[in-house]
Amino acid sequence: MHQPYYRDPIEDTYILPWVRLHAVNAYYNLPRIASEYGNLRMTFNLVPSLIEQLEDYASGRAKDLYEHFSRIPPGGFDPPTKLFILRNFFMANWDTMIRPNGRYNDLLLKRGYTIHEGELDTAVRSFSEQDFIDLQTWFNLAWIGPKAREEDNGIGELIKKGRFFNEDEKNYVLDYHYKIIGRVLPAYKQILDSGIADISLSPFYHPILPLLFDSDIATEAHPGVKLPKRFEHPEDATAQIQLGINKLKEVFGFNPSGMWPSEGSVSMAVVEAICRAGLKWIATDEGILLKSLQGPKVREQVLYRPYLIPTQAGDAAIFFRDTRLSDLIGFTYSHSTAEAAVADFIAKLKQVAGSVPEGDAPIMVSVILDGENPWEYYPNCGRAFLELLFSTLQKEDWIKTTTFSGYLEENPPKTKIKKLAAGSWINGNFDIWIGKKEANQAWDSLGKARELLVKNLKENAEIEPSAHEEVLRSIYRGEGSDWFWWFDDDFTSENEMEFDFLFRKHLSWAFYRLNMAAPDFLNQPIKESQRAVAVRKPTDFISPVIDGEVTHFYEWANAGSYTATEPGSTMYSAQRFLKGIQFGFELKNLYLRFDLLPITGVEGTKRLEFKVHFVSVDKLLSFIWTLASAGPSEFTLGQRSGTGGQQEAKSFSSIAGKKIIELGVPFADLGLKPGDESRIYISIHQNGLELKRYPQNGFITFNVPDETFHLQTWSV
């Protein structure tokens, strides 16, 4: 479980609410569900900086900006407060947390799916005081997970009430958040003491450890990558490991035996450091294993066991996660029923059992999931899936769940890896955090700030030890991986500018602590721009040739477009399909174009089903694309069923796929007439499981044109 360090040290305010909101949701829900399955064994990885923030909230010390805006009575709103609330209080999963709650969904519809500033001003004027208090309440109420809801009858009554909340009820919800946060760490302590769970750690502030030891290691994982000035501070890396160990000892009263290094990032220097710290095991992604082994290898023959890595400080065991099984839980099963998802997972475990050669030790299948925003993409915080999965794992006598430490006690590894390849669980390299313009600038800023601060500490012996420690802590916070995650264009977020701000603020505060002015480079944003608008509207009629090729430059020039970024994604998925979607029309026909990416992270025959959901008219367009063969030659159109399938399908041949996929369909067959608003989204499926949705939240919207459309958009 992990969250970056959100407290602004100068204002002493948590500027983002994610520790609080995830705590009352999945961070509490998961150990409470696990506690009901006494024969189950699992490992939870708790990042010490998250623990520190949970303690801050539980003690009442945390000052949370979003809580502040939640508690203001609507009668005391000024215009900036109204704008802040309408802009930020729908930051929850729309499908699982907003749409199931009728009043919350109504408020989203009233505000609008997109939030262009001019439109937001209009929405502000349409919201009554009761609308605002209901929105304040629902933003905080919807995040409360199922186990926390069950433990307070008052919360259940408020959910049933649904609307017309008052100040006392709103504050009841917020006060209950703090009660739940106070129960989070004890819930993990309970399953640790009962033997259900082991607890491992990450380095304290979640840095990319290999880059702290030596940032030039990035060239080993990606030869030729352009790097910033060398950052080489192994003392910081070892300090972050030891501080993390100390924190777990303090909170849970035991010596942790293993570590998940931030983002699965490893190198030989990292393994030696964990040995010196007394840790016994480490884990990362299967891609690192395949890079580390010499000579030809078959995945199934090498993956399902731990290995031993010898270092000058001793030997460490290393586990490698099954990427496919892990990503199914992380990214795919949330779109299926619990029954279908668990059945598929158990079937795939059987496939593993049948494909791995027998050995001296039991097959070890490592399923490792990202814990930053777990389970919010599942209905009801994943409760149905987790309960069915846990009960199934307990009753299947051919499956034995275990912790990493427990497996090692019974089955010490024998096979050695002479040299572990450096890399992370994302593409086996460090490209997300270093090597591009903004990330490199951030590393240079970190290096320069650290050099100035440490120089001052060394030259001023009169600095008290507490100040010395606080300055180093601020440097360590600046080394956190999350700030670098959001630089450049790998991922986008509504909060990316806040991450830039926090990165620079942690470093600036260290200068203030030493009564020094922060250098100018820490006062200038590194992030160059806010998120680009993902959807562009059509500007004129188009008449593309449906041939699967970009026939000429102007063919789609006047089309609308959706850029298939994944705003807000804190998790990396290996599954990639589309770079973008273009949409346009002439008077009678709608045209769609899918711009393809090289397909990765898809198993088997790579036979994919594309579905275009026309939500406003309950129509569904679908086609099959088998990647190894020619593009699709037909698509079907029919009525959407409640389960996402279609009825009364009609076939069309106006589709082609080569470098792109193009198709055309008459508006009349869609049941759309001029002036109608159409809302669509695209989903991609394999073997009945939804792999991806575009957009992840909301819809691509447009109005069906009439004869005057091109005149409305024409200008000189």
Buried (B, 14 or more C-beta within 10 A) or exposed (E): BBBBBBBBBEEEBBBBBBBBBBBBBBBBBBBBBBBEBEEBBBBBBBBBBBBBBBBBBBEEEBBBBBBEBBBBBBEEBEEEBBBBBBBBBBBBBBBBBBEEBEBBBBBBEEBBBEBEEEEBEEBBEEBEEEBBBBBBBBBBBBBBBBBBBEBBEEBEEBBEEBBEBEBEBBBBBBEBBBEBBBBBBEBBBBBBEEEBBBBBBBBBBBBBBBBBBBBBBBBBBBEEBEBBEEBBBBEBBBBBBBBBBEBBEEBBEEEBBBBBBBBBBBBBBBBBBBBBBBBBBBBBBBBBBBBBBEEEEEBBEBBBBBBBBBBEBBBBBBBBBBBBBBBBBBBBBBBBBBEBBBBBBBEBBEEBEEEBEEEEBBBBBBBBBBBBBBBBBBBBBBBBBBBBBBBBBBEEEEBEBBBBBBBBEEBEBEEEBEEBBBBBBBBBBBBBBBBBBBBBBBBBBBBBBBEBBBEBBEEEEEBEEEBBEBBBBBBBBBBBBBBBBBBBBBBBBBBBBBBBBBBBBBBBBBBBBBEEEBBEBBEEEBBEEEBEEBBBBBBBBBEBEBBBBBEEEEBBEBBBBBBBBBBBBBBBBBBBBBBBBBBBBBEEBBBBBBBBEEBEBBEEEEBBBBBBBBBBBBBBBBBBBEBEEEBBEEBBBBBBEEEEBBEEBEEBEBBBBEEBBBBBBEBEBBBBEBEBEBBBBBBBBBBEBBBBBBBBBBBBBBBBBEEEBBEEBEEE
